[in-house]
Amino acid sequence: MKVVIINDELFQLEDQCNQLVQTILTSHLMEQYLKNKKEMDRSIKVAQLKNEFISSRQVFEKIEPYGKYVPEFREKQRAVRQAKRQLDLNEEVAAFRISENELQKILDSIGKQLAHTISTEIKISAGSPFFEKSEGCGGNCHGHRK
């Protein structure tokens, strides 16, 4: 069992972490994210599109276990996809998702920098299947050496 020693170094790290959080919270990127979220949340059209998507998804989920044995399976499945597409193509939703992805990239980058400062062997869970690894496959699979 490892014992964590509380000392000035730990307090300095905590202060630096708090500074980083404050810098992110007051950044233009965060400001844009919050603005886009607010606009999306206030949009009557977005609320309508969300309700249509949720409704079509609920209808489909009831018949999904029966698959092709339900006569209107494909139509219900298509309705869910169309409702989702309409929601995704909405200007407010698209703007929010773009700002959300930009903010996520920054957070992923910070996590990667912190981890790799300690060791390049640390695995980083970025929460995104599109997280870019600078090492490619991470091994010698392409004949490259680290």
C-alpha positions in Angstrom: 0.0 0.0 0.0 1.4 3.4 -1.0 1.1 6.3 1.3 0.5 9.7 -0.2 2.5 12.3 1.6 0.8 15.7 1.8 3.4 18.3 1.3 4.0 21.7 -0.4 4.7 19.9 -3.7 1.2 18.3 -3.6 -0.4 21.7 -2.8 1.6 23.3 -5.7 0.3 20.7 -8.1 -3.3 21.2 -6.9 -2.9 25.0 -7.4 -1.5 24.5 -10.9 -4.4 22.2 -11.7 -6.9 24.8 -10.4 -5.1 27.4 -12.6 -5.4 25.2 -15.6 -9.1 24.7 -14.9 -9.7 28.4 -14.6 -7.8 29.1 -17.8 -10.0 26.6 -19.6 -13.2 28.0 -18.1 -12.3 31.6 -19.1 -11.1 30.7 -22.6 -12.7 31.8 -25.8 -13.2 28.2 -26.7 -15.3 27.6 -23.5 -17.2 30.8 -24.0 -18.1 29.7 -27.5 -19.1 26.2 -26.3 -21.4 27.7 -23.6 -22.9 30.2 -26.1 -23.6 27.4 -28.6 -25.1 25.2 -25.9 -27.3 28.0 -24.6 -28.6 28.7 -28.1 -29.2 25.0 -28.8 -31.0 24.6 -25.5 -33.2 27.6 -26.1 -34.1 26.6 -29.7 -37.8 25.6 -30.1 -36.8 23.9 -33.4 -34.1 21.8 -31.7 -36.5 20.8 -29.0 -39.0 19.7 -31.6 -36.4 17.8 -33.5 -35.2 16.1 -30.3 -38.7 15.1 -29.5 -39.3 13.7 -32.9 -36.1 11.7 -32.7 -36.8 10.4 -29.2 -40.3 9.4 -30.3 -39.2 7.6 -33.4 -36.4 5.9 -31.5 -38.9 4.7 -28.8 -41.2 3.3 -31.4 -38.3 1.5 -33.1 -36.9 0.1 -29.8 -40.3 -1.6 -29.1 -40.1 -3.6 -32.4 -36.3 -3.9 -32.7 -36.0 -7.3 -30.9 -38.3 -8.8 -33.4 -36.3 -7.5 -36.4 -37.3 -8.5 -39.8 -40.4 -10.3 -38.5 -42.1 -6.9 -38.0 -43.6 -5.7 -41.3 -42.7 -2.1 -40.8 -39.2 -2.7 -39.3 -37.2 -1.0 -42.1 -39.6 2.0 -42.2 -39.3 2.5 -38.5 -35.6 2.1 -38.6 -35.4 4.6 -41.5 -37.6 7.0 -39.5 -35.1 7.0 -36.6 -32.2 7.6 -38.9 -34.0 10.5 -40.7 -35.0 12.1 -37.4 -31.4 11.8 -36.1 -30.1 13.3 -39.4 -32.5 16.2 -39.2 -31.4 16.9 -35.6 -27.7 16.6 -36.5 -28.1 19.0 -39.5 -29.8 21.7 -37.5 -27.5 24.8 -37.3 -27.6 25.2 -33.6 -26.9 21.5 -32.9 -24.1 21.5 -35.5 -22.5 24.6 -34.0 -22.7 23.1 -30.5 -21.2 19.8 -31.6 -18.3 21.6 -33.4 -17.5 23.7 -30.3 -17.9 20.6 -28.1 -15.4 18.7 -30.3 -12.9 21.5 -30.2 -13.1 21.7 -26.4 -12.7 17.9 -26.3 -9.6 18.1 -28.5 -8.0 20.6 -26.0 -8.8 18.4 -23.0 -7.5 15.3 -24.8 -4.3 17.2 -25.7 -3.8 18.3 -22.1 -4.3 14.7 -20.8 -1.9 13.4 -23.4 0.7 16.0 -22.5 0.4 15.2 -18.8 0.6 11.5 -19.3 3.5 11.6 -21.8 5.5 14.0 -19.6 5.6 11.1 -17.1 6.0 8.3 -19.7 5.1 7.7 -23.3 4.0 4.2 -22.2 1.0 5.5 -20.3 -2.3 4.7 -22.1 -4.6 7.6 -22.6 -8.3 7.1 -22.4 -9.6 10.1 -24.4 -13.2 9.0 -24.6 -13.1 9.5 -28.3 -12.6 6.8 -31.0 -11.0 9.5 -33.1 -8.3 10.5 -30.6 -5.1 10.8 -32.5 -2.0 8.9 -31.3 1.2 10.5 -32.4 3.0 7.1 -32.4 0.7 5.5 -35.0 0.2 1.9 -34.0 2.5 2.3 -31.1 4.7 -0.6 -32.1 7.0 -1.8 -34.9 4.1 -2.8 -37.1 5.2 -0.6 -40.0 8.9 -1.1 -39.6 9.4 2.2 -37.7 11.3 2.3 -34.5 10.5 4.6 -31.5 
